[in-house]
Amino acid sequence: MGIVVGGYARISDVGELGDGRDGEEGVTRQKDDVHDLVKGRELILHRMYVDNDLSAFKRRVVRPDFQDLVNDLDTAVISGVAAYNIDRITRQPRELEQLIDIYATARRPMVFATTAGDYDLSTDDGRFNARLYVMIANKFSADAARRVARQKKAEAVQGKPHRGQRPFGWRSGGVETEPFEAELIRKAQRDILNGKLLSEVHAEWVELGVVSPQTPAGKPMSFTSVGYIVTNPRLCGYRAYVPQQERERRGRVDPAEFLLERTDGTPIIGSWEPICTPDEWRAVRDVLKARKTDGRGRKKGSTVTKRMLTNIARCGECGRGMFSAIYTRGTVSYEKYVFFYLCRKPEGGCGGVSRSGPPVEEHVECVLLAHLANLAKDSRPGKAEDDPELIKARAELAQVEADMVEARQLREAGEFPLGEFVREIKRLEGKRDELSVKVAGLNAMGPQTGASAAERIIREWKTYTAPMKRAVIQRFIEAVVIKKQPRGGNHAFRPDLIEIFWKK
């Protein structure tokens, strides 16, 4: 009875050819060769193990059927391998050594057959020949990878688009935008600049069933992929080139780290339709960067730790910012309102004021929308101008930067003690970063009349999430003061005990 073997067929990187081929023809030819080999050697074929479009040279590539082949060899399900050539099985010496260990310790007849000849991995000569061939194949792949990398970088410097799978937002070829996906990206960027969380954008896309060409079949788009898409420099036309060794070492990387520049320092612009402007791209990146964990396990702007009026609402007795808390489950208040705002003693407050949350929020929303309606009505139609809030933020940023320059000059002159200088610079840097994000977000919205901004907010208000509403409230309202409820009598919501202070 013949030895039971596993047949193996593989073709790598067909996705990079960009000519529509899927590698099936090459795999089919290899499978035919394996069947002829098995039949001629009177072996018994257990099954064909096939890894299509997977490299045997790149270290990070996982080949599922190759792993199954190794496991079946190790557990004696099969007693050998049959392939077109040894370089179809592996081009990595470390993988060959794994096979050699199995063959060297097996206590049964084993075979390693290829159309170019057999390798007896139980003998020194057989192992030497296999190692020599795999080392040559590895060197050939490394040389080919180097040539391909040089070609890809040359194309990148010329501004040509990436080959292979189309990027999300563009049609096949990566030059013309795909209208639906491009508008999804633009809307996501606008929403993020208006306060929406990236997690909310991700949930929205998943609900719509949006997937990218890189999303595995049957899987929803991942949160990481959404972040990668909306911050990719390709969106504004910038060309990046990530060396293959960096991809293999780090996996998915931020292409903004690898932007290509001309000798004069200007970015290389790709030959494809952009989806947004460079200012919009930078603004989205800056906003998302500012929301990252601040070192205390809390994300800025997250609804997990902040409701719509947290710290915007102020205690009418002591003036401290108010926080939210949940009513005791099962109580009437919990069933009706769920949460309330309160002045907390542990946070330095007096602890004397609290109010059910939803009625306060609804009242503030109504007053805000009425205020915006008046702004839209009173604003004169005419030439679009920069938002007054943007002008103010720019002035504040310029002042902070001037203060930093002055602090450094005083330090160099010996008039600023080191300890005080370090504390002051740290404070100014935090303020500068905060204002930079604010300026970037407002600037990306573009010049507009006061009426157009107010009308847009009113028109889109119902689609805003809590973080987006919070961002608008912070833009127009300085504080919402909640006054103490009188003792006794009817405790129905009283709007006269809520005072709103508008930003000037």
C-alpha angles and dihedrals in degrees: 000000000000126000116267111239139176119234117222130199128173142166121184137218099356087151090070094058092077092203099108096257117136100196095247093119092056092045091050091053091051091049090052090051091050092050091051090047093050092046093048092049094044091238125150116241111219094185143315116263109205130186108180120192093006126124121230089198105054111086098214095052113107115208108199097194092045089055089049089050092052092047092050090049091049094049094045095245084129131017102208152006131249121193142151090251138345092251088064088063099044145343094186119090091211091060091048090053089055089056092044091055090054093048094044094053099038116114096203136070109283134188134197105189131179133167087251093055142288129290117212101208092183092071133065093237093048092049091047092053092047092048092048093051093046091048090052091048090048091051091047091051092047091051092047091048090052092052092047091048091052090049092048092049091049089052090047092053087053089054095247117155123252118274124229126040115020115253119245108268096033136078124244109303092035096247107096119053120244102234100218096045093042091054090048089056093046091049092048091051092048091048093049091051088049092054106272115144120240088235089059091051089050092050090048093052093047090051090052090050093241115170133171127226087256095053111110113249113271093013128109120240111274126239090241091054092054091052091047092050099049093046100041111126088221087077092072095037100262115145119224131184120201113192113235092237089059091052091049093047099044106019113217109016134186106263089206086075089062104045114152120232136191121240090267091058097253117132121257110247119217125231096245137092111275120225098205140008124265090250092054091047092051092046093055092048092048093049094049091045090053091053095056120113110297095209098270098083092259130112118221111245093013116147087217090075104018133051124198096278103027108143089354088080109073130199112254090214105048103008095236121143114266127230133202130248136177121250116239109280115253095027124119090245091054093050092048104036109005094203143029140196119243142176105241124214093204088060092053097268131128096246091222103114132062134154137182108265108222097055091050092049093047091050093049091048092052093048092046094051090048089050091051091048089055090048090052091047096046097043113099116234112243144096115358113248137185116283111264087229089057092050090050093047091050091052092049091048092050090050093050091050090049090050090053091052091049092049091053092048091051090049092051089050090053093244097113118066113231097241094050091043092054092049093047095047090049090052093047093047090053091049091046093052091048093050093044090058091047093050092046093051095047092042092053090058088066131220114317141157120261088245094054093050093049093045091050093052092048092047094049099034096105090056093052120108121222094266090050092050089047090054091053092047091052089050095057107019126067096190144340107221115205112201125209117272112241115248118258128005128069114344096200115139111283116199090193088072090060116080121187122204114201126213114250 
